[in-house]
Amino acid sequence: MPRVLLLGAACVFLFARVMRCSAAMDILFLLDGSHSVGKASFERSKRFAITVCDALDISQERVRVGAMQFGSAPHLEFPLDAFPTRQEVKAQVKRMIFKGGRTETGLALKRLLHGGFPGGRNGSVPQLLVIVTDGKSQGHVASPAKQLKERGVTVFAVGVRFPRWEELHALASEPWEQHVLLAEQVEDATNGLLSTLASSALCTIHAPDCRVEAHPCERRTLETVRELAGSAPCWRGSRQTDAVLAARCPFYSWKKVLLSHPATCYRTTCPGPCDARPCQNGGTCVPEGLDRYHCLCPLAFGGEANCAPKLSLECRIDVLFLLDSSAGTTLEGFLRAKAFVKRFAQALLSEDSPARVGVAWYSRELVVAVPVGEYQDVPDLVRSLDHIPFSAGPTLTGSALQQATERGFGSAIRAGQDRPRRVLVLLTESRSQDEVAGPARRARARELLVLGVGSEAVRAELEEITGSPKHTMVYTDSQDLFNQIPELQGKLCSRPRPGCQAQSLDLVFLLDASSSVGPENFAHMQSFLRSCALRFDVNPDVTQVGLVVYGSRVQVAFGLDAHPTRAAVLRAMSQAPYLGGVGSAGTALLHVHDQVMTVQRGARPGVPKALVMLTGGRGVEDATVPAQKLRDNGVSVLVVGMGPVLRDALRRLAGPRDSLIHVAAYADLQYHQDAVIEWICGGEWEGPHLSGPLGPSPRVHRDEGSSSCQLLTARFLRAGLCTRSQAHGKSTVGITIPISHGRCRELNTHTSCPNWRTSAFCFNGGHFENIPQAP
């Protein structure tokens, strides 16, 4: 049976309950108060004596306690017959004052040899001498200590600071493993002393299951050693001649070395309240005495007794668990998924639960093993899971999603407001062999909440299937999987907020990959980028996404036109390199201006442009001017700064609009995703005015009474096309015109706006030409 060593802050309380020393005996504490010990260690010596007293039945008839301090000379603090109660003895020990002086341990021992224990009972009861010292006596101690032991005195030698163990062995009774202790670890030393007394029947252990056992321990000492430091020229005389001979002589240095020596101690161990492992879900049990404890719980279980989850589902939902039974998941992974569903059902379902559950499995085809809600009770549902087979076929997750959407909920589907919320929980450890994005989108479009539970290897695919990292749960082993039950419970009953609406946008992320960030924090930023990317409709006609990293160099991970789908962007973000080295944010911003936000590299004229920069705040001193250059060219810049202190350079980089989000720690990025998306999708933009490499976008305005005509550039297409735009009221129309002989061919257009003017803009060799048209 696992046993608990009585250590820690609870030991004073434990010894008072577990062990009681009531036999008649005389105990004298001999405390070293010399300068080599020092005042701090002297206070620890006093604390050790007080802790031992908590287990002693102090009275004139039973245990008598006295104290003596020695330095240059011994000084009696109080005799053994001075105080008849534990409280008085402890109070008197507390009042002892450090005196200093030399370490004359031998003089104190000789005084006891000549005068005996002051106030004692002259050897008619067992005599215990507890010497607390650093063992660095300036006189001989072996002879007087030997004489005391020959007179029947049991001697404990308790070291302080870094004691001289050889002297402690000379002072202490044998066996040394039971009589040599260390007062720097007060509770451990108290345990050792009382354990020895219990072995000699002077003390009694009240708890029947506690016993004295051998326990590995360590003896530490700080020694001064001499090391050869080198050699130097020196001159020596010769006996044979009067000449002086030159030679190289060694020279040495001295240094302090901490040495550890393994040893064996004897301590009292008892069964603990944590032996039964009462803390669930990865909680840590902390004993508080023999029969009490408390649990340190993971965040998801804080506030619950024994870290137990709230075992109920308060929302009205229909849940279909979709288990991967393919060869890619393996038999072990399939059994792990079934065990997870069993635990979920046993923990959260009851007779009056408004939630209903079903189970399906798939490989090549979908098989509904337990239709939603069609089971008698929870034990019946669990028994049904045992009969689900492992097929070991191909992994066709996309097909399974489509079939689950169409027929997975069967008769559980109700019409109108009476229909409960439907949730599909996918459990897989294998990448799909067919396309999953389309079936997943169709499932979500039919108001089906899709949640994914899987291994780290399928995280990106699960995020694509569920549409959000918040709907994805990843585990490392079986216990970690079972710990996901409370998180799944919370997701089942939560109502997700709508994400960013699709809009035309060229979006570039600039990521600090310098050594000041570190690979672990860089991974946090990568995960954050993937979460953000899932909120956009990525395709060449709506949102384009690019990624640039900087550290020892600036590297374009992928340009705006490199990946036309969200899945491709997610994969590329996961593969972005960590560069290390010293980063320059200014150089990186200039690179984005010259090499990324250009028409030649995929930027679309007339489309709003945004740059989101994630940085730890180092190396941004040169970034203010390049950031303003981007803003002057119509690129909105958001700075996301990480770290406990917001640097002034980041504030300057954020610009006059203060486009800055401060995140205290990299791990907290997830909590700021909504703020970043809100800025990108609905924040204040610099406007579509573009210059430099993107060409001009002039604006003409004319007022005619209550009406107004405004010429706007709605959108430009790529090389070979140009666009004429007209605006009437609040509507804007873009007209695509093929290029003819280097100029835009004129088309007849119709507008109801009087006195209107138009202009055409032709793309020619990387520049846009303004070609006036007839009114």
N, C-alpha and C positions, 0 to 999 in steps of 0.2 A: 504494500500500500504506500503511495506517495506520502512523504512526511515533510513537515515544515520546520526549518531551523529557526529557533526563536531569536530573530534579529530585528533590527529596525526600531522605529520610534515607539512601537507598541510594547517593547520588551519590558519596560519598567512595570507596566500594568500586568503583563503576562507573568513575570517572575513572582509578583506579589500573590497571584492566584495559583500558579502551577507549582511553585516551590516555596516551602516554608522551612526555615532553620530555627527549630525550637529547642534543640538539645543544649545542655549547659556547656558553654565554652567562652573563652576570653579571646577577643580579636583586637589586635593593635595595628592601626594603620601607620606606617612609617613613610612619610612623604618627603621626597627630595625637593627642597626649596632653594637649590643653588642657582648661580647665574647660568650654568650650562643648560639647565632645564628651561629657564625663562618663565615669565609670568603666565603666558598663554597655556603652556603645557601644565603648569602648576594648577591652573583652573580646571583643566581636564582631569587631573589627578583627583581633585576634590569631587568633581562630578562622578567619577568612577566610585569613590568611597560612598557617596550618597546613594548611588544606584544599588550597590550591594546591600546597604542598610534597609532598602525597601523590602527585602526578603527575610530579614532577621527579626526574630521575636525578642526584641531588646527589653530586658528587665534585670533587676539585681539577681534574681534566682536563675535565669536562663542565659541569655546572651548579653555579655558586657562588651562594650566598645570603647576604645580610647584612641587618641591620635597624638603623634609626635612629628615634628618637622625638623629636618636637619639641613645644614649648609656647612658653614665653617665649624659649627658646634651644634649638638642636638638641643632641641627646645621642646618641652612637653606642652602640648596645646591643651589637653585635658586628660585626666586619668580614667581608667576603666570604670570606676565606681562613681563618677561625677554625675552622670545623667541617666536616669532609669527608664526613659521612654525614647522611642524611635524619633519622634518629632524634635525632641531636645537635642539629640545627638546630631541629626541632620542640620539643625539650625547652627550648632556650634561649628560644624565642619565648614559651613558656608561662610562663617565669620573669620576663618583663618586667613592671615595676611602673608603674602610672599615676602621672604626675608633676604634672599640672595646669599652670596658668599661662595666659598669653595665647596667642592663635593666631598665631604668627609663622611662617607658611609661607614667606614670602619669604626670611627669614634662613636657613632650612634649605636652600632652593634655591641661594642664593648660596654657601653652604659647599660644596655639591657642585660648583658652577661653578669654585671656586678650588682645591679639593682632589681632585676626581674621586671615583669610587667607592672608598671605603676597602677595601683588600684585593683590588681588582679587577685586571683585566688590561689596563688603560690603553687601552681602546677597540679592542684587537685582536680581540675577540669582540663580538657584539651585546650592547648594554646596555639593560636594562629597569628603569625606575623606576616602582614601584607606590605611588602616594600615596593613603593612606586618610585622609580628612578630611571635615569638615562644610562646607568651602568658605567659612568665615566668617573669613577672614584679616584681621588688623588692619594689614596692610601690602600693598604692591603685589606681585603674583605674576605678572602677564602677561609682563613683560620677562625676568625670570630663567628662567621656563618656556620662553619662546621661544628663548632662547640655548641651553638644554640640548637642545631638539629640533633646533636647527640643528647641534649637534655630533653628531647621530646617535643620541641617546638616545630610545628609545621610551617615552612616558609614558602610563601608565594612571591615570586619576583615579577613585577608588572612594569614593562618598559614604556617610556614616553619618547616622543620625537623619533629619532633614529638611534635606538639604543645599541650599546655594545653587548651583543648577545652572549659572548663568552663570560662576561661578568655576571649576567643574569643567571646563567647556568651554574656558576659557582655559588650564587646566593641561594638558589631555589632548592627545595626538596626534590627527590626523585619519585616517580618518573618525571622528567622535564616536560613531556608533552602535556601533563596535567597541571603543572605548577609554574610554567613560564607563560605569561600573557602579555598583551599590548593594550595600554590604556588609551591609545589614540582611537581605537574602536571600542568605545565604552560598553555598548550592549554586548558585543562579542566577548569581551574580557569578563564581564559579569556572568555571562552564561558559562564560560569556562570555569571560573572559580566555584560557582554554585554547583556545577556538574561534578566537580571533584569532591566537594563536600557531600553531595548526594551519594557518591560511590562509597564514602566512608561512613555512611549512616548518620552523619551530623545534620543533614538536611533531608527532607522528605518531599518527594514529588507526588502531588495530590492527583494529577490526571493519570489514570491507570495505563493509558496507551503511550505515554511519554517514556523515553528511555535515553540513556547516555550512549552515544555512538562515536566512533572515530570519524573525524571530519578533516579534509585537506585544508591546509592553511598556508600562509606565506610569512617568512621572516625577512624584513627589509632593513637594510642598513646603508648609511651614507659614509663612504670611505674615501680617504685621500690617497691617491695613487700617483706614482712617479712615472712619467713617460719620456722617452728619448725624443727631444725636439729637433736635434740636428747636431752639427759640429761646426767648430770655428777654429781659425788658426791660433796657436798658442806657442809660447817659447818655454823650453825647459833646459835647465843646466845639465851638464854631463860630468860624472865623477872622474872620468879618464882624462878629460881635457878641460881647459878653461873656456871652451867655446859654448855658446848658447845654441841649442838645437831647436829648429822650428818643427812643429807637428800640428796635427788636427786633433782637437780635444772635444769630446762630446759634452753637450749641455742638455739639461732636463727641465721639464715643466711639471707642475703639480696641478691636479684637478680633482674635483669632487665627483664621485661615481656612485650612483644608486644601484645597489646589488640586492637581488631577491633570492631567497633560498627556500625551496619547498619543504614543508614540514607537515606533521600530523597533529591535530588537536582533538580534544574530546569535548563534545557539546551535547546538550539535551535537545532532542528533536521530538516533536509532537504531531499528531494528525491535525491538519488544518481545515478550516471551513471551506477552503478552495479545492480540496481534494476531489470533490464531486463535480468540479468544473461547472459551476452554476451559471456563469456568464455566457450567454449565447451570442452567435453571429460575430465571432471574433473579438468579443469583449475581454478585457484583462481583469482578473479577480485580484483584489487587494485585501488581505486579511486584516481584521480589526479585533484581535483577541482570538480566543479559542473557538468561539461559536458565531462570530459576526464577521461580515465582509462588505465590501462595496465593489461595484463594477465600473471600470473605465470603458465606456462604450464608444464604438465608431459613431461618426456624426449622424448617420441615418437612424441610429437607435437611441440617441441621447434622450434622456428623460423617461425612458421606459424601464421597468423593473427587470433586472438581469439582462438588459439589452434585448429584450424580446420585442418583436414588432407588434404593432397594433393589429390584432388578428381579426380584421373585419373589412368588408368592402361596403361602403355606404352608398355607392352610386349604382344606378340601374343600367347595367351593361350586359351585352352578349359578347363573350370572348371565345375565339377559336384559336387554339394552339396548333401551329403548323410545324410538325417535326420533320427534320431532314433525315431520311432513312437511306441515303445513298452511300456508296462505297467511300466517297471523299470524306464524309464525316466520321467514318469508322464505327465499329460496333461499340467501342468504349464511349465515343461521343454521343451515340444514339441512346445508350443506357443512361448517360448523364442527363440528357434532355428529358427522358421519361421520369427520372428521379426528381428533377426540378419541378415538373408539372404536378407530381404527386405531393411534394412538399407544399407547393403553392395551394393546392386544393385543400389539404389537411389544415393548413395554417389560416386560410382566409375565408373558406366557404363554410356555411352553416345552414341549418334548415330555414331560417328566416332571412337569409342573404338575398338581396335583390339582384345579385349578379348570377348569370348562368354561363356555363362553360361547355365547350366542345373540344374534341381532339381529332386532328387529321394528320396523316403522314404522307410523304411523297418521295418518289425517286424518279421513275419515268412518268407515272401517273399519280393523280391525287386520290387518296382513299380516306373517306371520312369514317373514322373508327367509332367515335362517339358524337352523334349530332348534338348541336347546342341545346342544352337543357334536357336532353333525353336520357336521364339516369335517375335511379330511385333516391340515392343519397350519396354522400361523399365516399363511403367505403365501396359502393357499387362502381363509382367513377374510377377509383384507384384500381379495383380488380380489372376493369376494362383495359386499363393501360398495360397491365401485365401481358395481355394477349396481342399487343401490337407487334408485328414482326419486323426484323431488320432485313431489308431487301438487297442491299449492296449493289444497287443499280446506278445509272448515271444521275448526275445532279442537275435536274431541270427545274430550277427554282422559278424562272419566269413563267413557265407553263403552270406550275403549281399555284402561283399568285393569281393568274388569270382564272383558273378553275375555282379557287377558293372564293374569289370575288363573285363569280357567277352562281355557284351552288353550295359554297361552304357553309352558309348559315341556314340553308334549307327552310324549314317551316318556322324558323325563329324570326324570319323577316316579317314585320308587320307594316302596315301602311300608315301614313299620316303621323300625327303627333304621338300616337301610341307606340311607335317603334322605339325600342331602346337604342342607345348608342352601340355601334358595332366596332369591335376591336379585333384585329388579326395580329397574333404574336408569333413571329417567325423565329425558330431556333435552329441554327445551322453552324457548322464549323468548316464548310466547304464552299469554294467559289462556284457560282453557277456556270453550267456549260451552255446555257442559252441566254438570250437577251432579257434583262430584268427591268430596265428603265421604263419601257412602254407599259407593261402590265402593272408596274407599281404606280405609275401616274394614273392609269385608269381606275385602279383600286381607290386611290385617294380622291379621285374626282367623284366617286360614288359615295362620298362621305364615310369612307372606311378608314379608321385610324390604324395605321400600320406601325407596329413596334418590332424592333429587331434585337435579338439576343444571340451573341456569338463570340467566337474567339477573335483575338487581335488580327489574325490573318484576313478576316472578312470584314473588317471595320469599314473600309471605304465602300464596299458593295452594300453593306447594311445601311449606311448613310444615304446612298443613292436610292435604295428601296424605300426607306422610311421618309425621306425628304428632309431630315434634320438630324444632327448629332444628338439633340435632346431626346430623340425617340430611339436611340441606339444604346444598348448596354453591352459592354465587352468584359469578359472574364478571363482569368489566367489558369484557374484550376477548379476542381469541383466545389471546394468550400467557397471560393470567390463567386462561383455561379449561384450557390444557394444564398449568399449574402445579397444578391440582387433582388430578392423577393420583395423587401419593403420599397425599393426604388420602383419596381414594376407596379406595385400596388398604387403608389402615388401617381404614376403616369396614366394608369387606367382611369382614374377618377378626375384627372385634370383636363381642363379645356384649353388647348393650345391657341395662342394668339396668331392671327394671320401674319404672314411674312411680307416681304417687300413685293410690291406689285411690279409686274414686268414693265420696263421702260427702256428706251434707247439710251445707251450709256457706254462709254469707253472707260473702263475702270482698271487702274494699275495699283498693285500692292507693292510697296517698297519695304523690304524686310532687313533688319539689322542682324547680320550673321557674323559679327565680330566676336573676338575672344571675350570681350566685356559682357556679352550675353551668355555664352556657354551653350553646349549642345542640348542640355536638358531644357533650358528656357526657350531655345530655338524650336524644340519640338512642341512646346506649349503654343508658340506663335503659329506654327504650321497647322495645328489642330484648330486654332481660332480662325485661320484663313479658310479652312475647309468648311467650317460652320457658316461663315459669311457667304461663301460661294454658293451654298445650297439655297440661299434666299433669292437667287437671281435666275432668270430665264436666259441661259447662255446659248446664244446662236448668233450668226453673223448679222441678222437683221434687228436684233434687240440689244442684248448686252454682250460686250466683249471684255474678257478679263486677261490681264497680263501680270507677270510677277518678276520682280528684280530683287536680287539679294546683294548685299555688299559687306565686305570685311577686308581681307587682305587685298581684294580686288573687287571690281563691280562686275556682276554676271547677270545677264538676262536669262532667267530660268525658262521663261517662254513669253513670246510676244503676244500682242493683242489678237492677231489673226492666226495664232498657232493652233488653237484647239477650239473647234466649233461646237462642242457639246459640254455639258456640265460634268459628265462622267470623266471625260478626258482632262478637264481642268482639275478635278479632284485628284486624279492619279498623278498629274504633273506636280501639283502642290506637295504631295507626299514625297516626291522625289527631289524636291529642291535641296541643293547642297548647303551644308554648314561649312563656312569658309574659314572662320577663325581670323587671327591677325588683328591689326588695328584698322578700324573703319573710318571713312570720311563721308559723312552724310552729304556734304556739299558736292563732292565728286559724283556721288550716286545720283543726286537730283539733276545735275547737269547731264549725266548720261541718259536719264529718263527724258529730259527735254530734247536732246539731240538725236537719240537713237531709238526711242520707244514711242513717244507721242508725236509721231510723224506719219504723213500719208503713206510714205514708202514702206513703213513698218506696220501698216494695218490700221492706223487711226482714221476715223471717218470724219470728214469735214462737216461741220454743222451739227454734230452730235455732242451733247454735253460730255465733259471729261472730268474725271476725278482721280486724285492720287491719295491713297491712304498709306501713311508711313508709320511703321511700328519700330520703335527704337528704345534702347535702354538709356538714352540721354548722353552717352559719351560720343565724342567726335562730331558734334553738331554745331560747333562754334563757327564753321565756315559755310553753314547751310542757309543762312537767312537770305542772302542775295539770290542764289539759285532758286529758292522756293518762290521768291517774289517774281522772278523771271517766268516761272511756270504760271503763276497767277496772272501776270500781264498777258500771257498768251491764252487765257481762257480756261486754264486748268485749276479746278478747285483743289486745295491741299488740306488734308486733315492729318494732324500729328497725334499719334497715340503713344504717350510716353510712359514707360514702366519704371518703377522704383519707388522707394519710400519718400524720397525728396524730389520735388519738382524743380528742375534746374531752370535758371533764368534764360539760358540759351534756348530751351524748348519753348518758353513763352515768346521769345522774339521770333522763333521759327514759325510759330502758329499764326503770325501775321496780325493785322489790325482787327480782323473779325474774331480773333481768339478761337480759331478752329483747333481746339486742343482737348483731348480726353486724357486724364491722368489715371493710371492704374497702379495701385500700390505694389502688387506682386504679379509675376507672370501667370501664376496659377489662377489669378482672379480675372483674367481676360474674358473668360466665358460670361461673367456677369455684366460685361460692358458691350456685348454683341448688339443688343437692341439699340443702344445709343449710337453705335457706329452705323448700323443699318438705317436708322432714322436720319442721320446726317447725310448719308449717301442718297437715300431715296426721297427725302422730303426737306432737306436742309436748304439754306440759302446758297445759291450758286453764284459763281462769278459771271454767269451768262454765257451765251453761245458766241460771243465776240471772239474771233480767232484771228491771229496775225502770224507773222513769221512763216514757219514751214507749212502752216495750214491755210495760208492765204486770207484775204480780207473778206468780211461779211458786212457790207454797208447796209444801212437802214435809212429808208426814205419815208417821211411822214407828211401827210397833207390833210388838212381839215377843210371840210365843206359843210358848213352849218352844223347840223347835229350828227352828221355822218363823218367817218374818217377812213381814209385809205392808207394802208401801211404795207410797204414792200418788205417782206422778210425772206430770208433764206431758210427754208424749212429743212432741207437735207440735200447733201451732195452725194452723188454716187462716185464710183472709182474711175480710174483712167478710161477714157473713151466715151464718157457720158457727161452731160452737164444738166443743170436743173433751173427752170424758171419757176418762181413762186409768186403767188398773188395772195392778198389778204383782203377780205371784205368782212367788216365787222370783226368777229372773233374766229372766223374760219380761215384756215391756211391750206392752200392747195399746192402740191409740188408736181411739176410737169417735167418728165424726163425727155431730153432732146438729144438725138445722136449728133456727133461731131461730123461736119462736112468740110473738108479741106482746111482743118485747123481752126474753124470757127463754128459757132453754134448756128444750126439751120433754124431759121425763124418759122414758128408755127402760129397760125391764127388762133387766138384765144378769145374768150368771151367773159366779160365781167359786167356786173350791174353797177359798179362803183364809177361815178362820173370822173372825168379828167384823170384817169389812172395812168400811171407810168410803170413800166417794167424794166428790169435789167436781167440779162442772162450772164451766167458765170461758167466759163469753159475751163476744164482742166487741160493744161497743155504743158507737158514737161515738168510737172511738179508744181506749177503755179496756176492760179485762177485769174482769168482775164475778164475784166468788166466790159461788156459789149452793150452799149446803149441801144435800145429799140425805139422805134417810132411811137409816138403817143397815139 
